[in-house]
Amino acid sequence: MEDLASKEEVLWKQRAKALWLAEGDRNTRYFHARANERRLNKEIKMINDSMGREIVGVEGIRKVISDYFGSIFATTRPLNAAMEEVIASVERQVTETMNNELIQPFTTEEIKQALD
């Protein structure tokens, strides 16, 4: 029985393709009807927000999607005691003297030297 249903499904897919090939490019009314049908089937009509509420309407759906991905890709900097301890245990490579030299503005001579 399942095999028969599978074969029938294949038959209908083949007939739909044949009709599309025969009518799709020639019959613009048919072409537009099929295109609109596909667009409507793919349209998001409702979505659940983070609280589980159903949201409808383009603007509401847009906000839910934006909030969702915004929360996923947002950066947070949790500096708790453990993080502070890890940072404190990292040995400094740049000394205070080196840092003071690095933050000085470039001199005209250094710029000329770099361009030559």
Buried (B, 14 or more C-beta within 10 A) or exposed (E): EEEEEEEEEEEEEEEEEEEEEEBBEEEEEBBEEBEEEEEEEEEEEEBEBEEEEEBEEEEBBEBBBEEEEEEEEEEEEEEEEEEEEEEEEEEEEEEEEEEEEEEEEEEEEEEEEEEE
